[in-house]
Amino acid sequence: MIPTSTIGGPMKFTLRLIGICPDSSCRLLMRVVWTTVMVVSQFLQYWYLFSHVGSDTLPDIMDSMSLCLSNSLLFLKLSLLWLNGRIFKDILTMMSNDWHEYSTMYTMINKAVLAHRCSKLIIGFYSTAVLLYSIASVNFGTIDNNCRELLIKMELPFEFCESPIYEVVILVQFLRLTAVATAMGMLNALMVTLMLHVGGQIDLMHEKVKEICPKDSEDIEYYDLPTTVTRFLINKHNKIITFSENIESLFTHIALMQFFSNTMIICCIGFLIVTALDTDEGIMMLVKSFSFYIAITLEAFIFCFAGEYLSNKSKTIGDAVYESAWYILKPRDCRILLFVIVRSQKRLTITAGKFMDLSLEGFTNSLKASASYISVLYAMY
């Protein structure tokens, strides 16, 4: 089936589920539901964390803190997306207009198919991580004189140790954890989808650049640059710049929070993995922590890779124009292409709060910092 949009069905459903999709009739209701659930659950989680700081061991504190930070990060992301709903609507409108103009182009279809596959893969991975985390965390067996551990550590205002209350609480926490993981996966898939759409538009510019000087015109001393080609290149380049600036405005503060939060979360989970090797329940702890670790690391990698991809892809516009047969054009037409080359030298990028560009180098630095913190915690342990 030929896609009609870069955003696939599962992502559209998830966008409506979290109240971000502009054409959803119940987005206000979904925002209220998400806010209520996240605020209540976060309160219970932090209540447990602060009340067990002096009594629990360091691995237990790190386990609780990692979930608290990841859930807080998601809630802040959703809040920023809700506040920047107008920008997100402009992005969707520009994507819809691009599909209206170039829906039959192979480049658009190819990028859309790739975006749909990546979205399903990312959301499916996060769902699998939740399943593995839940299997390794829950204990449905009976324990004498001890209360069984919850899926998400919370300080509940009622007794939950006995059946069937324990099973009901676990089911509610599993559904909540699944919804949170789906939302996290959707946000990462959204970033990948937007980057692939930008990449498709830049590839369309590359194809149009090939029409500047056809092969049969290279023997002509001076070749007139077609007006349609000039208009297309300038308009398309401006649209790409505007689209990228909207993505930057939408995700810059999200990327800043994620850069610092993921460093701490990776540190906490990495510490759990290291300490789990010396315990009797090491296998279950590794299954529980490793899937969570991969999910959080993937989240940081996707944002950094998106910034790297956008920067490198924007540079190729000037390279493609320069590698064309511009030397047989008239001087007036050469000057027009020169403006395109000069503008493309200012690379497009995504920043973390306007402080630093997201790149693969930043991702490696984040992992290095997390590893350093893990060594410090392990020495204290």
C-alpha positions as a Markdown table, in Angstrom:
| # | Residue | x | y | z |
|---|---|---|---|---|
| 1 | Met | 0.0 | 0.0 | 0.0 |
| 2 | Ile | 1.4 | 3.4 | -1.0 |
| 3 | Pro | 1.6 | 5.8 | 2.0 |
| 4 | Thr | -0.2 | 9.1 | 1.8 |
| 5 | Ser | 1.7 | 10.7 | 4.7 |
| 6 | Thr | 5.1 | 10.5 | 6.5 |
| 7 | Ile | 3.2 | 10.1 | 9.8 |
| 8 | Gly | 1.9 | 6.5 | 10.0 |
| 9 | Gly | -1.2 | 5.1 | 11.6 |
| 10 | Pro | 0.3 | 4.0 | 14.9 |
| 11 | Met | 1.8 | 7.4 | 15.4 |
| 12 | Lys | -1.4 | 9.3 | 14.6 |
| 13 | Phe | -3.2 | 7.1 | 17.1 |
| 14 | Thr | -0.6 | 7.8 | 19.8 |
| 15 | Leu | -0.7 | 11.6 | 19.0 |
| 16 | Arg | -4.4 | 11.6 | 19.6 |
| 17 | Leu | -3.9 | 9.5 | 22.7 |
| 18 | Ile | -1.7 | 12.0 | 24.4 |
| 19 | Gly | -3.7 | 15.1 | 23.2 |
| 20 | Ile | -1.2 | 16.5 | 20.8 |
| 21 | Cys | -2.9 | 15.9 | 17.4 |
| 22 | Pro | -4.6 | 19.2 | 16.4 |
| 23 | Asp | -7.5 | 17.6 | 14.7 |
| 24 | Ser | -8.5 | 15.5 | 17.7 |
| 25 | Ser | -11.8 | 16.4 | 19.2 |
| 26 | Cys | -10.9 | 15.1 | 22.7 |
| 27 | Arg | -7.4 | 16.5 | 23.0 |
| 28 | Leu | -8.3 | 18.7 | 26.0 |
| 29 | Leu | -9.8 | 15.7 | 27.8 |
| 30 | Met | -6.8 | 13.6 | 27.1 |
| 31 | Arg | -4.5 | 16.3 | 28.4 |
| 32 | Val | -6.5 | 16.5 | 31.6 |
| 33 | Val | -6.3 | 12.7 | 32.0 |
| 34 | Trp | -2.6 | 12.5 | 31.3 |
| 35 | Thr | -1.9 | 15.4 | 33.7 |
| 36 | Thr | -3.9 | 13.9 | 36.5 |
| 37 | Val | -2.4 | 10.4 | 36.1 |
| 38 | Met | 1.2 | 11.7 | 35.9 |
| 39 | Val | 0.9 | 14.2 | 38.8 |
| 40 | Val | -0.7 | 11.6 | 41.1 |
| 41 | Ser | 1.8 | 8.9 | 40.2 |
| 42 | Gln | 4.8 | 11.2 | 40.4 |
| 43 | Phe | 3.7 | 12.4 | 43.9 |
| 44 | Leu | 3.5 | 8.8 | 45.1 |
| 45 | Gln | 6.8 | 7.9 | 43.5 |
| 46 | Tyr | 8.7 | 10.8 | 45.0 |
| 47 | Trp | 7.0 | 10.2 | 48.3 |
| 48 | Tyr | 8.4 | 6.7 | 48.3 |
| 49 | Leu | 11.8 | 7.9 | 47.3 |
| 50 | Phe | 12.1 | 10.6 | 50.0 |
| 51 | Ser | 10.7 | 8.4 | 52.7 |
| 52 | His | 13.2 | 5.6 | 52.0 |
| 53 | Val | 16.4 | 7.6 | 51.5 |
| 54 | Gly | 17.8 | 6.7 | 54.8 |
| 55 | Ser | 16.5 | 3.1 | 55.1 |
| 56 | Asp | 16.9 | 1.5 | 51.6 |
| 57 | Thr | 20.2 | 0.5 | 50.1 |
| 58 | Leu | 21.9 | 2.6 | 47.4 |
| 59 | Pro | 20.8 | 0.2 | 44.5 |
| 60 | Asp | 17.2 | 0.5 | 45.7 |
| 61 | Ile | 17.4 | 4.3 | 45.8 |
| 62 | Met | 18.9 | 4.3 | 42.3 |
| 63 | Asp | 16.2 | 2.0 | 41.0 |
| 64 | Ser | 13.5 | 4.3 | 42.3 |
| 65 | Met | 15.2 | 7.4 | 41.2 |
| 66 | Ser | 15.7 | 6.2 | 37.6 |
| 67 | Leu | 11.9 | 5.7 | 37.2 |
| 68 | Cys | 11.1 | 9.0 | 38.9 |
| 69 | Leu | 13.4 | 10.9 | 36.6 |
| 70 | Ser | 12.2 | 9.2 | 33.4 |
| 71 | Asn | 8.6 | 9.8 | 34.2 |
| 72 | Ser | 9.2 | 13.4 | 35.1 |
| 73 | Leu | 11.1 | 13.9 | 31.9 |
| 74 | Leu | 8.1 | 12.5 | 29.9 |
| 75 | Phe | 5.6 | 14.8 | 31.7 |
| 76 | Leu | 7.8 | 17.8 | 31.0 |
| 77 | Lys | 8.0 | 16.8 | 27.3 |
| 78 | Leu | 4.3 | 16.5 | 27.0 |
| 79 | Ser | 3.8 | 19.8 | 28.8 |
| 80 | Leu | 6.1 | 21.6 | 26.3 |
| 81 | Leu | 4.4 | 20.0 | 23.3 |
| 82 | Trp | 1.0 | 21.1 | 24.6 |
| 83 | Leu | 2.2 | 24.6 | 25.1 |
| 84 | Asn | 3.8 | 24.7 | 21.6 |
| 85 | Gly | 0.7 | 23.3 | 19.9 |
| 86 | Arg | 0.7 | 26.1 | 17.3 |
| 87 | Ile | 4.2 | 25.3 | 16.2 |
| 88 | Phe | 3.4 | 21.6 | 15.9 |
| 89 | Lys | 0.3 | 22.4 | 13.9 |
| 90 | Asp | 2.4 | 24.5 | 11.5 |
| 91 | Ile | 4.8 | 21.6 | 11.1 |
| 92 | Leu | 1.9 | 19.2 | 10.3 |
| 93 | Thr | 0.5 | 21.7 | 7.8 |
| 94 | Met | 3.8 | 22.0 | 6.0 |
| 95 | Met | 4.1 | 18.3 | 5.8 |
| 96 | Ser | 0.6 | 18.0 | 4.4 |
| 97 | Asn | 1.3 | 20.7 | 1.8 |
| 98 | Asp | 4.5 | 18.8 | 0.7 |
| 99 | Trp | 2.5 | 15.6 | 0.3 |
| 100 | His | -0.1 | 17.5 | -1.7 |
| 101 | Glu | 2.5 | 18.7 | -4.2 |
| 102 | Tyr | 4.9 | 15.8 | -4.4 |
| 103 | Ser | 2.8 | 12.7 | -3.4 |
| 104 | Thr | 3.8 | 10.8 | -6.5 |
| 105 | Met | 7.5 | 11.4 | -6.1 |
| 106 | Tyr | 9.5 | 8.2 | -5.4 |
| 107 | Thr | 11.6 | 10.1 | -2.9 |
| 108 | Met | 8.6 | 11.1 | -0.8 |
| 109 | Ile | 7.2 | 7.5 | -0.9 |
| 110 | Asn | 10.5 | 6.0 | 0.0 |
| 111 | Lys | 11.0 | 8.3 | 3.0 |
| 112 | Ala | 7.5 | 7.7 | 4.2 |
| 113 | Val | 7.8 | 3.9 | 4.1 |
| 114 | Leu | 11.1 | 4.1 | 6.0 |
| 115 | Ala | 9.5 | 6.5 | 8.6 |
| 116 | His | 6.6 | 4.1 | 9.1 |
| 117 | Arg | 8.9 | 1.1 | 9.6 |
| 118 | Cys | 11.1 | 3.1 | 12.1 |
| 119 | Ser | 8.0 | 4.2 | 14.0 |
| 120 | Lys | 6.7 | 0.7 | 14.4 |
| 121 | Leu | 10.1 | -0.6 | 15.4 |
| 122 | Ile | 10.7 | 2.1 | 18.0 |
| 123 | Ile | 7.2 | 1.8 | 19.6 |
| 124 | Gly | 7.4 | -2.0 | 19.5 |
| 125 | Phe | 10.8 | -1.9 | 21.2 |
| 126 | Tyr | 9.6 | 0.2 | 24.0 |
| 127 | Ser | 6.6 | -2.1 | 24.5 |
| 128 | Thr | 8.9 | -5.1 | 24.6 |
| 129 | Ala | 11.1 | -3.3 | 27.2 |
| 130 | Val | 8.1 | -2.7 | 29.4 |
| 131 | Leu | 7.1 | -6.4 | 29.2 |
| 132 | Leu | 10.6 | -7.5 | 30.1 |
| 133 | Tyr | 10.8 | -5.0 | 32.9 |
| 134 | Ser | 7.5 | -6.1 | 34.3 |
| 135 | Ile | 8.3 | -9.8 | 34.1 |
| 136 | Ala | 11.5 | -9.3 | 36.0 |
| 137 | Ser | 9.9 | -7.0 | 38.7 |
| 138 | Val | 6.7 | -8.7 | 39.7 |
| 139 | Asn | 6.4 | -11.6 | 42.1 |
| 140 | Phe | 3.0 | -13.2 | 42.3 |
| 141 | Gly | 4.1 | -15.8 | 44.8 |
| 142 | Thr | 3.3 | -15.6 | 48.5 |
| 143 | Ile | 5.9 | -14.2 | 50.8 |
| 144 | Asp | 5.5 | -14.8 | 54.6 |
| 145 | Asn | 5.7 | -11.7 | 56.8 |
| 146 | Asn | 6.9 | -9.5 | 53.8 |
| 147 | Cys | 5.0 | -7.4 | 51.3 |
| 148 | Arg | 5.7 | -8.2 | 47.7 |
| 149 | Glu | 7.4 | -5.6 | 45.6 |
| 150 | Leu | 5.3 | -3.4 | 43.3 |
| 151 | Leu | 6.0 | -2.9 | 39.6 |
| 152 | Ile | 6.6 | 0.8 | 40.2 |
| 153 | Lys | 7.8 | 1.7 | 43.7 |
| 154 | Met | 5.2 | 4.0 | 45.3 |
| 155 | Glu | 4.1 | 5.0 | 48.7 |
| 156 | Leu | 0.4 | 4.0 | 48.5 |
| 157 | Pro | -2.0 | 5.3 | 51.2 |
| 158 | Phe | -3.6 | 1.9 | 51.7 |
| 159 | Glu | -2.5 | -1.8 | 52.3 |
| 160 | Phe | -1.8 | -3.6 | 49.0 |
| 161 | Cys | 0.1 | -6.7 | 50.1 |
| 162 | Glu | -2.8 | -9.1 | 50.2 |
| 163 | Ser | -4.5 | -10.6 | 47.2 |
| 164 | Pro | -6.4 | -9.6 | 45.1 |
| 165 | Ile | -5.6 | -5.9 | 45.9 |
| 166 | Tyr | -1.9 | -6.6 | 45.0 |
| 167 | Glu | -2.9 | -8.0 | 41.6 |
| 168 | Val | -5.2 | -5.0 | 40.9 |
| 169 | Val | -2.5 | -2.5 | 41.8 |
| 170 | Ile | 0.0 | -4.4 | 39.6 |
| 171 | Leu | -2.4 | -4.4 | 36.6 |
| 172 | Val | -3.0 | -0.6 | 37.0 |
| 173 | Gln | 0.7 | 0.1 | 37.2 |
| 174 | Phe | 1.4 | -2.1 | 34.2 |
| 175 | Leu | -1.2 | -0.3 | 32.1 |
| 176 | Arg | 0.2 | 3.0 | 33.2 |
| 177 | Leu | 3.8 | 1.9 | 32.5 |
| 178 | Thr | 2.7 | 0.7 | 29.0 |
| 179 | Ala | 1.1 | 4.1 | 28.3 |
| 180 | Val | 4.2 | 5.9 | 29.4 |
| 181 | Ala | 6.5 | 3.7 | 27.3 |
| 182 | Thr | 4.2 | 4.1 | 24.3 |
| 183 | Ala | 4.3 | 7.9 | 24.6 |
| 184 | Met | 8.1 | 7.9 | 25.0 |
| 185 | Gly | 8.5 | 5.7 | 21.9 |
| 186 | Met | 6.1 | 7.9 | 20.0 |
| 187 | Leu | 8.1 | 11.1 | 20.8 |
| 188 | Asn | 11.3 | 9.4 | 19.6 |
| 189 | Ala | 9.6 | 8.1 | 16.5 |
| 190 | Leu | 8.2 | 11.6 | 15.8 |
| 191 | Met | 11.7 | 13.0 | 15.8 |
| 192 | Val | 12.8 | 10.3 | 13.4 |
| 193 | Thr | 9.8 | 11.0 | 11.1 |
| 194 | Leu | 10.4 | 14.7 | 11.0 |
| 195 | Met | 14.1 | 14.2 | 10.1 |
| 196 | Leu | 13.2 | 11.8 | 7.4 |
| 197 | His | 10.7 | 14.2 | 6.0 |
| 198 | Val | 13.3 | 17.0 | 5.9 |
| 199 | Gly | 15.7 | 14.6 | 4.3 |
| 200 | Gly | 13.1 | 13.8 | 1.6 |
| 201 | Gln | 12.7 | 17.5 | 0.8 |
| 202 | Ile | 16.4 | 18.0 | 0.5 |
| 203 | Asp | 16.6 | 15.0 | -1.9 |
| 204 | Leu | 13.9 | 16.6 | -4.0 |
| 205 | Met | 16.2 | 19.6 | -4.2 |
| 206 | His | 19.0 | 17.4 | -5.4 |
| 207 | Glu | 16.9 | 16.0 | -8.1 |
| 208 | Lys | 15.9 | 19.5 | -9.2 |
| 209 | Val | 19.6 | 20.6 | -9.2 |
| 210 | Lys | 20.2 | 18.0 | -11.9 |
| 211 | Glu | 17.9 | 20.0 | -14.2 |
| 212 | Ile | 20.1 | 23.1 | -13.9 |
| 213 | Cys | 22.3 | 22.0 | -16.8 |
| 214 | Pro | 21.1 | 18.9 | -18.7 |
| 215 | Lys | 23.8 | 16.7 | -20.2 |
| 216 | Asp | 22.9 | 17.7 | -23.8 |
| 217 | Ser | 23.6 | 21.4 | -22.9 |
| 218 | Glu | 27.2 | 21.0 | -21.6 |
| 219 | Asp | 28.6 | 21.8 | -25.1 |
| 220 | Ile | 26.7 | 25.1 | -25.2 |
| 221 | Glu | 28.9 | 28.1 | -24.3 |
| 222 | Tyr | 26.1 | 29.8 | -22.2 |
| 223 | Tyr | 23.0 | 28.1 | -21.0 |
| 224 | Asp | 20.0 | 29.9 | -19.7 |
| 225 | Leu | 18.9 | 28.7 | -16.3 |
| 226 | Pro | 15.1 | 27.9 | -16.5 |
| 227 | Thr | 13.0 | 30.2 | -14.4 |
| 228 | Thr | 11.0 | 27.2 | -13.0 |
| 229 | Val | 14.2 | 25.6 | -11.7 |
| 230 | Thr | 15.3 | 28.8 | -10.0 |
| 231 | Arg | 11.9 | 29.4 | -8.4 |
| 232 | Phe | 11.7 | 25.8 | -7.2 |
| 233 | Leu | 15.2 | 25.9 | -5.6 |
| 234 | Ile | 14.7 | 29.1 | -3.8 |
| 235 | Asn | 11.2 | 28.4 | -2.5 |
| 236 | Lys | 12.0 | 24.8 | -1.5 |
| 237 | His | 15.2 | 25.9 | 0.3 |
| 238 | Asn | 13.2 | 28.6 | 2.2 |
| 239 | Lys | 10.5 | 26.0 | 3.1 |
| 240 | Ile | 13.2 | 23.6 | 4.4 |
| 241 | Ile | 14.8 | 26.3 | 6.5 |
| 242 | Thr | 11.4 | 27.3 | 8.0 |
| 243 | Phe | 10.5 | 23.7 | 8.6 |
| 244 | Ser | 13.8 | 23.0 | 10.4 |
| 245 | Glu | 13.5 | 26.2 | 12.5 |
| 246 | Asn | 10.0 | 25.0 | 13.6 |
| 247 | Ile | 11.5 | 21.7 | 14.7 |
| 248 | Glu | 14.2 | 23.5 | 16.5 |
| 249 | Ser | 11.7 | 25.7 | 18.3 |
| 250 | Leu | 9.6 | 22.7 | 19.3 |
| 251 | Phe | 12.4 | 20.4 | 20.5 |
| 252 | Thr | 15.2 | 22.7 | 21.8 |
| 253 | His | 14.0 | 22.8 | 25.4 |
| 254 | Ile | 13.0 | 19.2 | 25.3 |
| 255 | Ala | 16.5 | 18.3 | 24.1 |
| 256 | Leu | 18.0 | 20.3 | 26.9 |
| 257 | Met | 16.0 | 18.6 | 29.6 |
| 258 | Gln | 16.7 | 15.2 | 28.0 |
| 259 | Phe | 20.4 | 15.8 | 27.8 |
| 260 | Phe | 20.8 | 16.3 | 31.5 |
| 261 | Ser | 18.1 | 13.9 | 32.6 |
| 262 | Asn | 19.3 | 11.0 | 30.5 |
| 263 | Thr | 22.8 | 11.4 | 31.8 |
| 264 | Met | 21.5 | 10.9 | 35.4 |
| 265 | Ile | 19.1 | 8.1 | 34.4 |
| 266 | Ile | 21.8 | 6.1 | 32.5 |
| 267 | Cys | 24.1 | 6.6 | 35.5 |
| 268 | Cys | 21.5 | 5.1 | 37.9 |
| 269 | Ile | 20.6 | 2.2 | 35.6 |
| 270 | Gly | 24.3 | 1.5 | 34.8 |
| 271 | Phe | 25.0 | 1.4 | 38.6 |
| 272 | Leu | 22.2 | -1.2 | 39.0 |
| 273 | Ile | 23.6 | -3.3 | 36.3 |
| 274 | Val | 27.1 | -3.2 | 37.8 |
| 275 | Thr | 25.9 | -4.0 | 41.3 |
| 276 | Ala | 23.6 | -6.8 | 40.1 |
| 277 | Leu | 26.5 | -8.9 | 39.0 |
| 278 | Asp | 27.4 | -9.5 | 42.7 |
| 279 | Thr | 23.9 | -10.5 | 43.9 |
| 280 | Asp | 22.1 | -13.8 | 44.0 |
| 281 | Glu | 19.2 | -12.3 | 41.9 |
| 282 | Gly | 21.6 | -10.9 | 39.3 |
| 283 | Ile | 19.9 | -12.5 | 36.2 |
| 284 | Met | 16.5 | -11.0 | 37.0 |
| 285 | Met | 18.0 | -7.6 | 37.9 |
| 286 | Leu | 20.0 | -7.6 | 34.6 |
| 287 | Val | 16.8 | -8.4 | 32.6 |
| 288 | Lys | 15.0 | -5.7 | 34.4 |
| 289 | Ser | 17.7 | -3.0 | 34.2 |
| 290 | Phe | 19.2 | -3.8 | 30.8 |
| 291 | Ser | 16.0 | -3.4 | 28.8 |
| 292 | Phe | 15.4 | -0.1 | 30.6 |
| 293 | Tyr | 19.0 | 0.9 | 30.0 |
| 294 | Ile | 18.8 | 0.3 | 26.2 |
| 295 | Ala | 15.5 | 2.2 | 26.0 |
| 296 | Ile | 16.9 | 5.3 | 27.7 |
| 297 | Thr | 20.2 | 5.1 | 25.7 |
| 298 | Leu | 18.2 | 4.8 | 22.5 |
| 299 | Glu | 16.2 | 7.9 | 23.4 |
| 300 | Ala | 19.3 | 9.9 | 23.8 |
| 301 | Phe | 20.9 | 8.5 | 20.7 |
| 302 | Ile | 17.8 | 9.3 | 18.5 |
| 303 | Phe | 17.8 | 13.0 | 19.5 |
| 304 | Cys | 21.6 | 13.3 | 18.9 |
| 305 | Phe | 21.5 | 11.4 | 15.7 |
| 306 | Ala | 18.6 | 13.6 | 14.5 |
| 307 | Gly | 20.7 | 16.7 | 15.0 |
| 308 | Glu | 23.7 | 15.1 | 13.3 |
| 309 | Tyr | 21.6 | 13.9 | 10.4 |
| 310 | Leu | 20.0 | 17.4 | 9.9 |
| 311 | Ser | 23.4 | 19.1 | 10.0 |
| 312 | Asn | 25.0 | 16.8 | 7.5 |
| 313 | Lys | 22.0 | 16.7 | 5.2 |
| 314 | Ser | 21.7 | 20.5 | 5.0 |
| 315 | Lys | 25.4 | 20.7 | 3.9 |
| 316 | Thr | 24.7 | 18.5 | 0.9 |
| 317 | Ile | 22.5 | 21.2 | -0.7 |
| 318 | Gly | 25.5 | 23.5 | -1.4 |
| 319 | Asp | 27.6 | 20.5 | -2.5 |
| 320 | Ala | 25.0 | 19.4 | -5.0 |
| 321 | Val | 24.6 | 22.9 | -6.5 |
| 322 | Tyr | 28.4 | 23.3 | -6.7 |
| 323 | Glu | 28.9 | 20.0 | -8.4 |
| 324 | Ser | 26.4 | 20.9 | -11.1 |
| 325 | Ala | 27.5 | 22.3 | -14.5 |
| 326 | Trp | 27.1 | 25.9 | -13.2 |
| 327 | Tyr | 30.2 | 27.0 | -15.2 |
| 328 | Ile | 28.2 | 27.1 | -18.5 |
| 329 | Leu | 25.5 | 29.4 | -17.1 |
| 330 | Lys | 25.4 | 33.1 | -17.6 |
| 331 | Pro | 26.9 | 35.2 | -14.9 |
| 332 | Arg | 23.5 | 36.4 | -13.7 |
| 333 | Asp | 22.3 | 32.8 | -13.2 |
| 334 | Cys | 25.6 | 31.9 | -11.5 |
| 335 | Arg | 25.0 | 34.6 | -8.9 |
| 336 | Ile | 21.6 | 33.1 | -8.1 |
| 337 | Leu | 23.1 | 29.7 | -7.4 |
| 338 | Leu | 25.8 | 31.4 | -5.4 |
| 339 | Phe | 23.2 | 32.6 | -2.9 |
| 340 | Val | 21.9 | 29.1 | -2.5 |
| 341 | Ile | 25.4 | 27.8 | -1.8 |
| 342 | Val | 26.2 | 30.6 | 0.7 |
| 343 | Arg | 22.9 | 30.0 | 2.5 |
| 344 | Ser | 23.4 | 26.3 | 2.8 |
| 345 | Gln | 26.8 | 26.9 | 4.5 |
| 346 | Lys | 24.9 | 27.9 | 7.6 |
| 347 | Arg | 24.0 | 24.4 | 8.6 |
| 348 | Leu | 20.6 | 23.5 | 10.0 |
| 349 | Thr | 20.7 | 21.9 | 13.4 |
| 350 | Ile | 18.8 | 21.1 | 16.6 |
| 351 | Thr | 20.2 | 22.6 | 19.8 |
| 352 | Ala | 19.8 | 21.7 | 23.4 |
| 353 | Gly | 18.3 | 24.9 | 24.8 |
| 354 | Lys | 20.4 | 27.0 | 22.3 |
| 355 | Phe | 23.5 | 26.1 | 24.2 |
| 356 | Met | 24.9 | 23.2 | 22.2 |
| 357 | Asp | 24.2 | 21.4 | 19.0 |
| 358 | Leu | 22.9 | 17.8 | 19.2 |
| 359 | Ser | 25.4 | 15.5 | 17.6 |
| 360 | Leu | 26.9 | 12.0 | 17.9 |
| 361 | Glu | 29.8 | 13.6 | 19.7 |
| 362 | Gly | 27.5 | 15.0 | 22.3 |
| 363 | Phe | 26.0 | 11.5 | 22.7 |
| 364 | Thr | 29.4 | 10.0 | 23.4 |
| 365 | Asn | 30.2 | 12.7 | 25.9 |
| 366 | Ser | 26.9 | 12.0 | 27.7 |
| 367 | Leu | 27.8 | 8.3 | 27.9 |
| 368 | Lys | 31.3 | 9.2 | 29.2 |
| 369 | Ala | 29.9 | 11.4 | 31.9 |
| 370 | Ser | 27.5 | 8.7 | 32.9 |
| 371 | Ala | 30.3 | 6.1 | 33.1 |
| 372 | Ser | 32.3 | 8.5 | 35.3 |
| 373 | Tyr | 29.3 | 9.0 | 37.7 |
| 374 | Ile | 28.8 | 5.2 | 37.8 |
| 375 | Ser | 32.4 | 4.7 | 38.9 |
| 376 | Val | 32.0 | 7.3 | 41.7 |
| 377 | Leu | 28.8 | 5.7 | 42.9 |
| 378 | Tyr | 30.3 | 2.2 | 42.9 |
| 379 | Ala | 33.3 | 3.5 | 44.9 |
| 380 | Met | 30.9 | 4.9 | 47.5 |
| 381 | Tyr | 28.9 | 1.6 | 47.5 |
